[in-house]
Amino acid sequence: MQPMPIQTIHHRADFCVVGGGLAGMCAAVAAARGGSRVVLMQERPLLGGNASSEIRMWVCGAHGSNNRETGIIEEICLENLYRNESKNYYVWDGILYETVRNEPNIELLLNCSCCFAETEGNRIRSVTGWQTTTQQWHTVEADLFSDCSGDSILAPLTGAEFRYGREDPAEFGEICTYDRGDRKTMGMSCLLQGRLLDHPVRFVAPEWATEITPEVVANRPFHMMSEKENFWYLELGGDRDCIRDAEALRNELVALAYGIWNYIKNSGTVENADYWDLEFLGFLPGKRESRRMIGAYLMNQRDVLSGGHFPDTVAYGGWPLDDHAPGGYFHTGAANIEVKTPAPYGIPYRCLYSKNIENLFFAGRNVSMTHAAMSSTRVMATCAILGQAVGTAANVAREFGLTPDGVYREQIALLQERLMEAGCFLPAMRRRISDACRNAELSCEGDCENSENLRNGADRNNHTYKTAENGATVPLGKAVTYRLREPMRPALIHLAFDSDLDRNTLQGSEFARYHSMQCNILPDTPSQHLPATLPKRFTVAAKTPDGERIVLYSAAENRKPVINLSPNTVISELSFTVDEVWYSASDRVHLFSFDFR
């Protein structure tokens, strides 16, 4: 019998994203929504990376009031609040998958690991991945590429410059717990999840489980009844190569996780031990750090601590400088060192594209930063907004025939404006409001408060603005109306809602409200629901110059924090009416923006 030839499937795209974690997802979705043909190559069967049910790390981001990351990541989180009351990971997986699947401009290649890249000079022509399920090669030719793989696979494949390990503190004047540079990183973790039952269940550990002693547990104590317990400190590998040694480290981590669960169940020291069941044990390690690309700018710890004031800010951070000990679980000192950062601090666009490969972007934990700076920006909500910035930049590059660096030099203001219109917050920056909107007569039926704020270009309250209140409070069922000085065909109508960024209207503790998912499952874990500030039912209507009233858009069960409309209609009047909000008996709604250009 003749051997069957291996088939190669060829794809052509404007933009190819390698890696389907939250950064890669948001990059692909942003580019697709802007009109680019996108191929997203993901080596796992699931999307979401560290946030998926394979790993189950919490999606964290900037600390502080009104600093929650918005844009595509907030859309995902709100949809999860709507459809996933019990924080079930398999519902969450489906929402992540659907976010990409619903975009007609995205071709999704799951179970496809990027193995080769073809370059011409300092440009990438194509990448090729092996799809394990179909046993086929997939070659993707594109004009622009983004490495969102976490491990920066396109660095060794294309010659893109990168760093690995910790910089010497003297190189950038950073203040660190180590006194010289080395190849150490933060480690990786295999997480645990338990469920507290109303009946006992036994656990028999595998013979190869790591033996855990009381002395080790005393150094890394766990708290089974705490909603904050997600076993993040089951960490190894920072003192080895977390790429080359990944399989050996996975074996050690799985043995460690089983050993910890055996101690919980059978040591006789844990309250209610008989009633805990093993809900989940991860076999795929969640990585914190490996290769970091070198971009047009290398952001360092001093940039973070000074607030990140960059003219090309396209995203922001606000997680602490959270540096984990390379030795991981068996390190006898503290598991990590945290230093508070200004929240939010800006992150520049120049950190998101390669210094030496002219058509290569990157987003996620592998962006152009020192080890110390990356210890803050590596968290997934930050990675998600970095991805959206890259996907939006790819659209600008395609439209104007630019390289990523060309976008910085010629169209950075346009990139920032598009990000803000899509709901992405850029600290202290406001969207431009058109003269037509500024000059229109704005009126509000009933008793409105601060209605002029609806056209001030700010889509949230935040301490980086000079004003304490950027929103308006409007009675339900009453229209807010613009009467235009001259009829026009709006290019865009922009609505930005209050999605309760601090989640004060949700149930449970502050910690439970902050996180979209949970770890240990307790009988009294509260259900979740959409914020009670979010408009549920509303209508956008207009009048034509001849007086005809037309409905431009209506929603019956809105879950979006931002709505952008592009009506192909000449209008002389524009109105917006909210009739109902989610889970609230209030007769008023708090809004941030209703404007047009």
NORCOR-V312665 format. One line per field, one symbol per residue. ss: DSSP state (H for helix, E for strand, C for the rest). phi: phi as a letter, one per 40 degrees, with the letter a starting at -180 (. if undefined). A space follows every 50 residues. Layout:
ss=???
phi=???
//
This chain:
ss=CCCCCCCEEEEEEEEEEECCEHHHHHHHHHHHHCCCCEEEECCCCCCEHH HCCCCCCCCCCCCCCCCCCCCHHHHHHHHHHHHCCCCCHHHHHHHHHHHH HCCCCEEEECCEEEEEEEEECCEEEEEEEEECCCCEEEEEEEEEEEECCC CCHHHHHHCCCEECCECCHHHHCCCCCCCCCECCCCCEECCEEEEECCCC CCCCCCCCCCCCCHHHHHHCCCCCCCCCCCCCCCEECCCCCCCCCHHHHH HHHHHHHHHHHHHHHHCCCCCCHHHEEEEEECCCCEECCCCEECECCCEC HHHHHCCCCCCCEEEEECCCEEEECCCHHHCCCCCEEEECCCCCEEEEHH HHEECCCCCEEECCCCCCECHHHHHHHCCHHHHHHHHHHHHHHHHHHHHH CCCHHHHHHHCHHHHHHHHHHCCCCCCCCCCCCCHHHHHCEEEECCCCEC HHHHHCCCCCCCCCCCCCCCCEEEECCCEEEEEEEEEEECCCEEEEECCC CCCCCCCCCHHHHHCCCCCCECCCCCCCCCCCCCEEEEEEEEECCCCCEE EEEEECCCCCCEEEECCCCEEEEEEEEEEEECCCCCCEEEEEEEEEC
phi=.ccccccbcbbbacabbbhbccccdccccccccchccbbbbbcbcbchfc ccccbgcccbacchcgbdcbgcccdcccccccbbdcfccccddcccccdc dccccbbbbcfbccbbabbbgbbccabbbbcccbfbcbbbcacbbbcbcg cfcccccbgccabagbccdccbgcbbcbbacabcbccbbbcbabbcbcac acbbcccccccbbdcccccbcbbccccccbgdccbahccbcccccccccd dccccccccccccdcbcgbbcgdcccbccaacbbcccbaacbcbbcabcb dccccchfcbcbdbaabicccbcccdcgdccccccabbbcbcbcbcbcdc cbaccbbcbbcaahcbccacdcccccccccccdccccccccccccccccb gbcdcccccbbcccdcccccccgccbdgcbccbccccccccbbbcgccbf ccccbbgbbacaccccbcbbbbbbccgbcbbbbccbdabccabbbbbccf dcfccccgcdccccccbbbdbbdccccbacccccccbabbbabcdcgccb ccaabbbcbccbbbbbccacbbabbabcbabcfacccbbcbbaaaaa
//
